[in-house]
Amino acid sequence: MKRKNICVLPGDGVGIEVTEAVVPLFEALELPVTLNFGQIGWECWRAEGNTVPQATWRLIQESDATLLGAITSKPQREAQAELPNHLRHSEVPYVSPVIQLRQRLSLYANVRPVTDVIGDERFRFTVIRENTEGLYAGLDYASVPLEIEPLLLAKERQGASWQRIDRHDAAVSLRLQTRLGVTRLLRFACDHARAQGFDKVTLADKPNVLRNSSAFVRDILEEVAADYPDLQLNIENVDAVALWMVQRPERFGVIVAENMFGDILSDLGAGVMGGLGLAPSANIGEHGAYFEPVHGSAPAHAGLNKANPSAMFLSVALLLEYLDFTEAASRVRSAVRQVAQSDVRTYDLGGSHSTTEVAQRIIDTCLTLNQRGTVRPSQLTIPEYN
């Protein structure tokens, strides 16, 4: 197999720690990959007012996939306050590096597997969230735009409760969904269902309230369904989906949703699994893919060597699968499951072991599954990020 280039971006906080813990896995499994390290996140912002340096963009473009540890994001006011003095009054806008990656690379599908890691495999499903449109499309206004004011006046004439408001005394966010965006997402969800052996795809929306926009999406769903006769496609209210995810998660195969609904459901899925420390993610699109655990940078835990590395290992498994290292990906998942069900656990799962201890046990277990023994892999050197 041709050697693959992986861009590794440790990021901030515990992202650096879980990245350092997982990197030896690549050497241990003797995979034909080259790891190229770059910088991203809060410290880049504090140094130069740019969360994704140009050198990092070049590195991403030269790589087959990107592994991201975690990044810290703060509101605009706090972000401006931490800029270097010479940039503090330059009105440099803070844009989350995650949003930049998704939009610039057109990574429209956020993939969040939800598996029973710590139980007896009672459930296995995937939440797929649209990444570029929906309520997070950027059409968010602190006052009502003049172009929208006639729509409010029309509703006022129909007896709406916000009669005679001043446009500066209201805020508006618009949910944008395009035929292209919805169609490619639904097709991605169906292809994922087939690849993972699922027979059901559930679109989570709110058709009983958002009647027109949901009807638009439902029509596209029915068009796509015609090309997937082997799958059962249906639309359900997002609140009902949330309830059944908790009470009967085994009823789902693939759950697909627009950006905000998918954001909420995917974190609920992490809770169903047992916590963010177990939840991996993939962001896949037209111009590449990146993979990251969803627990964030957790600044309060940074430097304590206590973060659960399992989500990072499971994210690596998604990355390996994306690069066609399917056998290695399967072994990583099995190793994470075995260790999560052992007495070697981090604090979030009721244990007292460190990040590095749990990571080493997962790597050793991978080697055992590979019938290579349990010899500890040599440690790779990771550059420091100041």
Solvent accessible surface area in square Angstrom, and as a share of the most:
residue,aa,sasa,rsa
1,M,144,0.64
2,K,170,0.72
3,R,136,0.50
4,K,43,0.18
5,N,56,0.29
6,I,0,0.00
7,C,0,0.00
8,V,0,0.00
9,L,0,0.00
10,P,0,0.00
11,G,10,0.10
12,D,8,0.04
13,G,22,0.21
14,V,1,0.01
15,G,0,0.00
16,I,46,0.23
17,E,29,0.13
18,V,0,0.00
19,T,1,0.00
20,E,81,0.36
21,A,9,0.07
22,V,0,0.00
23,V,1,0.00
24,P,6,0.04
25,L,0,0.00
26,F,5,0.02
27,E,65,0.29
28,A,10,0.08
29,L,7,0.04
30,E,118,0.53
31,L,23,0.12
32,P,41,0.26
33,V,12,0.07
34,T,50,0.29
35,L,32,0.16
36,N,46,0.24
37,F,54,0.23
38,G,10,0.09
39,Q,86,0.38
40,I,5,0.03
41,G,0,0.00
42,W,13,0.05
43,E,71,0.32
44,C,8,0.05
45,W,2,0.01
46,R,112,0.41
47,A,71,0.55
48,E,91,0.41
49,G,9,0.09
50,N,46,0.23
51,T,2,0.01
52,V,0,0.00
53,P,19,0.12
54,Q,101,0.45
55,A,60,0.46
56,T,4,0.02
57,W,5,0.02
58,R,134,0.49
59,L,32,0.16
60,I,14,0.07
61,Q,115,0.51
62,E,122,0.55
63,S,19,0.12
64,D,61,0.32
65,A,4,0.03
66,T,3,0.02
67,L,0,0.00
68,L,0,0.00
69,G,0,0.00
70,A,2,0.01
71,I,23,0.12
72,T,18,0.10
73,S,58,0.38
74,K,69,0.29
75,P,90,0.57
76,Q,87,0.39
77,R,205,0.75
78,E,78,0.35
79,A,0,0.00
80,Q,38,0.17
81,A,62,0.48
82,E,55,0.25
83,L,2,0.01
84,P,28,0.18
85,N,120,0.61
86,H,144,0.64
87,L,34,0.17
88,R,95,0.35
89,H,166,0.74
90,S,55,0.36
91,E,153,0.69
92,V,35,0.20
93,P,92,0.58
94,Y,23,0.09
95,V,64,0.37
96,S,19,0.12
97,P,0,0.00
98,V,21,0.12
99,I,80,0.41
100,Q,42,0.19
101,L,1,0.00
102,R,29,0.11
103,Q,97,0.43
104,R,121,0.44
105,L,16,0.08
106,S,22,0.14
107,L,0,0.00
108,Y,27,0.10
109,A,0,0.00
110,N,2,0.01
111,V,4,0.02
112,R,14,0.05
113,P,24,0.15
114,V,2,0.01
115,T,30,0.17
116,D,2,0.01
117,V,4,0.02
118,I,60,0.31
119,G,21,0.20
120,D,110,0.57
121,E,119,0.54
122,R,154,0.56
123,F,13,0.05
124,R,113,0.41
125,F,1,0.00
126,T,5,0.03
127,V,0,0.00
128,I,0,0.00
129,R,20,0.07
130,E,7,0.03
131,N,10,0.05
132,T,29,0.17
133,E,20,0.09
134,G,0,0.00
135,L,51,0.25
136,Y,91,0.35
137,A,26,0.20
138,G,60,0.58
139,L,56,0.28
140,D,102,0.53
141,Y,77,0.29
142,A,99,0.76
143,S,31,0.20
144,V,0,0.00
145,P,24,0.15
146,L,113,0.56
147,E,143,0.64
148,I,24,0.12
149,E,53,0.24
150,P,78,0.49
151,L,118,0.59
152,L,35,0.17
153,L,84,0.42
154,A,35,0.27
155,K,99,0.42
156,E,39,0.18
157,R,188,0.69
158,Q,135,0.60
159,G,52,0.50
160,A,18,0.14
161,S,113,0.73
162,W,98,0.35
163,Q,92,0.41
164,R,209,0.76
165,I,69,0.35
166,D,75,0.39
167,R,58,0.21
168,H,118,0.53
169,D,118,0.61
170,A,29,0.23
171,A,78,0.61
172,V,26,0.15
173,S,54,0.35
174,L,68,0.34
175,R,53,0.19
176,L,78,0.39
177,Q,30,0.13
178,T,49,0.28
179,R,121,0.44
180,L,127,0.63
181,G,1,0.01
182,V,10,0.05
183,T,36,0.21
184,R,46,0.17
185,L,8,0.04
186,L,1,0.01
187,R,87,0.32
188,F,39,0.16
189,A,0,0.00
190,C,0,0.00
191,D,74,0.38
192,H,31,0.14
193,A,0,0.00
194,R,111,0.41
195,A,83,0.64
196,Q,54,0.24
197,G,65,0.63
198,F,24,0.10
199,D,99,0.51
200,K,30,0.13
201,V,0,0.00
202,T,0,0.00
203,L,5,0.03
204,A,0,0.00
205,D,1,0.01
206,K,39,0.17
207,P,34,0.22
208,N,70,0.36
209,V,95,0.55
210,L,68,0.34
211,R,161,0.59
212,N,135,0.69
213,S,42,0.27
214,S,1,0.00
215,A,48,0.37
216,F,69,0.29
217,V,3,0.01
218,R,114,0.42
219,D,76,0.39
220,I,1,0.00
221,L,6,0.03
222,E,104,0.47
223,E,99,0.44
224,V,2,0.01
225,A,30,0.23
226,A,80,0.62
227,D,76,0.39
228,Y,13,0.05
229,P,117,0.74
230,D,84,0.44
231,L,18,0.09
232,Q,109,0.48
233,L,29,0.15
234,N,38,0.20
235,I,26,0.13
236,E,33,0.15
237,N,42,0.22
238,V,20,0.12
239,D,82,0.42
240,A,37,0.29
241,V,0,0.00
242,A,30,0.23
243,L,91,0.45
244,W,78,0.27
245,M,0,0.00
246,V,90,0.51
247,Q,111,0.49
248,R,121,0.44
249,P,15,0.10
250,E,95,0.42
251,R,69,0.25
252,F,11,0.04
253,G,3,0.03
254,V,0,0.00
255,I,0,0.00
256,V,0,0.00
257,A,0,0.00
258,E,7,0.03
259,N,2,0.01
260,M,55,0.24
261,F,26,0.11
262,G,0,0.00
263,D,41,0.21
264,I,102,0.52
265,L,1,0.00
266,S,1,0.01
267,D,73,0.38
268,L,52,0.26
269,G,0,0.00
270,A,2,0.02
271,G,50,0.48
272,V,32,0.18
273,M,4,0.02
274,G,35,0.34
275,G,23,0.22
276,L,75,0.37
277,G,10,0.10
278,L,1,0.00
279,A,2,0.02
280,P,5,0.03
281,S,1,0.01
282,A,2,0.02
283,N,0,0.00
284,I,36,0.18
285,G,19,0.18
286,E,101,0.45
287,H,121,0.54
288,G,24,0.23
289,A,6,0.04
290,Y,1,0.00
291,F,1,0.00
292,E,18,0.08
293,P,2,0.01
294,V,31,0.18
295,H,33,0.15
296,G,30,0.29
297,S,7,0.04
298,A,31,0.24
299,P,93,0.58
300,A,89,0.69
301,H,57,0.25
302,A,43,0.33
303,G,67,0.65
304,L,104,0.52
305,N,58,0.30
306,K,56,0.24
307,A,11,0.09
308,N,9,0.04
309,P,0,0.00
310,S,4,0.03
311,A,0,0.00
312,M,0,0.00
313,F,0,0.00
314,L,14,0.07
315,S,0,0.00
316,V,0,0.00
317,A,0,0.00
318,L,19,0.09
319,L,0,0.00
320,L,0,0.00
321,E,55,0.25
322,Y,84,0.32
323,L,9,0.04
324,D,95,0.49
325,F,16,0.07
326,T,81,0.47
327,E,104,0.46
328,A,4,0.03
329,A,0,0.00
330,S,59,0.38
331,R,24,0.09
332,V,0,0.00
333,R,80,0.29
334,S,43,0.28
335,A,0,0.00
336,V,0,0.00
337,R,59,0.21
338,Q,92,0.41
339,V,5,0.03
340,A,5,0.04
341,Q,83,0.37
342,S,39,0.25
343,D,116,0.60
344,V,8,0.04
345,R,63,0.23
346,T,1,0.01
347,Y,99,0.38
348,D,60,0.31
349,L,24,0.12
350,G,74,0.71
351,G,24,0.23
352,S,108,0.70
353,H,62,0.27
354,S,23,0.15
355,T,1,0.00
356,T,77,0.45
357,E,91,0.41
358,V,4,0.03
359,A,3,0.02
360,Q,27,0.12
361,R,107,0.39
362,I,0,0.00
363,I,2,0.01
364,D,20,0.10
365,T,17,0.10
366,C,0,0.00
367,L,11,0.05
368,T,70,0.40
369,L,62,0.31
370,N,33,0.17
371,Q,169,0.75
372,R,121,0.44
373,G,39,0.37
374,T,82,0.48
375,V,116,0.67
376,R,161,0.59
377,P,15,0.10
378,S,70,0.45
379,Q,118,0.52
380,L,69,0.35
381,T,127,0.74
382,I,27,0.14
383,P,66,0.41
384,E,149,0.67
385,Y,46,0.18
386,N,155,0.79
